[in-house]
């Protein structure tokens, strides 16, 4: 590989890697702080009650139900629509970026090899995400997951 290609690939991969590491660190710190604050508030609230009957009475009220619902820090997203849309978004973005890399690889012969390689890999990943989203949609529809979400929302309302 040419020195220019190695340099270009290094810049292309190192910067996103640093961004991902910082994002992971800061999102983890944020989640830990939120969890500590929630745990502190919940423990102080529970300490205020004199007996278990008082707690049960409180939990039957609207405020008590909201407290129990808020105990989870971050619930995983079980909505199939959002998960499928996330796969479609990732696939479309990867396909577009990969096509840009392939165009750069065709127009700049000095760095063509590296950009074509990265473009081809990204294109394969993007198409894989799109195929995965299509299959997830089809399977979710066949399993009745879309209908189940609507029926749960009807009963909750």
C-alpha atoms as one frame of an Amber mdcrd trajectory, in Angstrom:
protein
   0.000   0.000   0.000   1.110   3.488  -0.764   1.994   5.865   2.086  -0.805
   8.252   1.102  -3.363   5.469   1.293  -2.187   4.391   4.747  -2.279   8.002
   5.958  -5.765   8.557   4.566  -7.048   5.331   6.122  -5.448   6.234   9.439
  -7.153   9.639   9.518 -10.473   8.124   8.447 -10.410   5.457  11.169  -8.668
   7.176  14.094 -10.953  10.222  14.365 -14.228   8.239  14.503 -12.612   5.830
  16.958 -11.711   8.686  19.312 -15.230  10.119  19.000 -16.783   6.745  19.871
 -14.546   6.325  22.925 -15.434   9.811  24.230 -19.138   9.214  23.579 -19.042
   5.911  25.481 -17.204   7.419  28.440 -19.469  10.464  28.745 -22.711   8.527
  28.250 -21.624   6.039  30.921 -20.795   8.851  33.345 -24.180  10.465  32.658
 -26.047   7.202  33.275 -24.160   6.624  36.524 -25.016  10.115  37.789 -28.689
   9.677  36.886 -28.758   6.298  38.625 -27.178   7.723  41.790 -29.612  10.633
  41.940 -32.612   8.363  41.364 -31.448   5.883  43.999 -30.897   8.681  46.504
 -34.338  10.201  45.883 -36.062   6.821  46.114 -34.277   5.829  49.310 -35.089
   9.181  50.980 -38.721   8.853  49.935 -39.006   5.320  51.304 -37.390   6.409
  54.593 -40.220   8.948  55.074 -42.858   6.231  55.443 -43.606   4.888  58.931
 -44.836   1.414  58.009 -45.231  -0.933  55.081 -48.966  -0.116  54.969 -48.102
   3.536  54.304 -45.862   2.478  51.411 -48.571   0.227  49.948 -51.149   3.000
  50.229 -48.775   5.412  48.481 -47.977   2.930  45.711 -51.680   2.638  44.866
 -51.899   6.375  44.084 -50.991   7.923  40.727 -47.771   9.346  42.196 -46.797
   5.930  43.515 -47.402   4.321  40.140 -45.244   6.987  38.494 -42.498   6.315
  41.043 -42.523   2.589  40.317 -42.511   3.282  36.557 -39.502   5.594  36.916
 -37.375   3.137  38.894 -35.733   1.723  35.749 -32.849   3.893  34.569 -33.187
   3.279  30.875 -35.480   0.640  29.522 -34.355  -1.117  26.371 -36.356  -0.129
  23.346 -38.766  -2.957  22.643 -40.714  -1.106  19.987 -40.087  -2.899  16.666
 -40.752   0.270  14.661 -37.857   2.148  16.283 -35.440  -0.754  15.958 -36.286
  -1.271  12.288 -35.981   2.465  11.600 -32.569   2.524  13.291 -31.390  -0.277
  10.974 -32.738   1.552   7.923 -31.015   4.771   9.000 -27.696   3.012   9.583
 -27.994   1.213   6.249 -28.800   4.347   4.257 -25.993   6.324   5.889 -23.456
   3.543   5.294 -24.529   3.140   1.671 -24.249   6.907   1.020 -20.851   7.233
   2.704 -19.590   4.130   0.897 -20.702   5.443  -2.470 -18.812   8.663  -1.692
 -15.683   6.619  -0.884 -16.053   4.676  -4.127 -16.411   7.920  -6.101 -13.297
   9.323  -4.413 -11.478   6.074  -5.201 -12.381   6.329  -8.882 -11.517  10.031
  -9.228  -8.225  10.047  -7.299  -5.927   7.282  -8.574  -3.200   7.969  -5.949
  -5.461   6.812  -3.099  -7.860   4.697  -5.139  -7.010   1.365  -3.554  -7.763
   2.390   0.043 -10.933   4.296  -0.706 -12.275   1.522  -2.922 -11.601  -1.015
  -0.173 -13.301   1.067   2.532 -16.155   1.912   0.132 -16.759  -1.729  -0.777
 -16.745  -2.840   2.883 -19.066  -0.028   3.910 -21.396  -0.721   1.000 -21.627
  -4.376   2.021 -22.391  -3.360   5.621 -24.998  -0.812   4.540 -26.771  -3.286
   2.291 -26.623  -5.805   5.134 -28.338  -3.315   7.474 -31.048  -2.654   4.890
 -31.640  -6.376   4.330 -31.730  -6.887   8.108 -34.304  -4.102   8.492 -36.466
  -5.635   5.764 -36.307  -9.071   7.338 -37.017  -7.642  10.792 -40.060  -5.826
   9.451 -41.369  -8.940   7.772 -40.759 -11.170  10.798 -42.254  -8.621  13.216
 -45.338  -8.387  11.038 -45.639 -12.197  10.820 -45.179 -12.608  14.585 -47.852
  -9.985  15.253 -45.517  -7.654  17.134 -47.011  -4.579  15.485 -50.547  -5.592
  16.472 -49.392  -6.395  20.010 -48.029  -2.843  20.460 -51.341  -1.326  19.387
 -53.362  -3.616  21.641 -51.118  -2.803  24.630 -51.540   0.927  23.938 -55.353
   0.513  23.731 -55.476  -1.247  27.104 -53.113   1.255  28.729 -55.200   4.241
  27.627
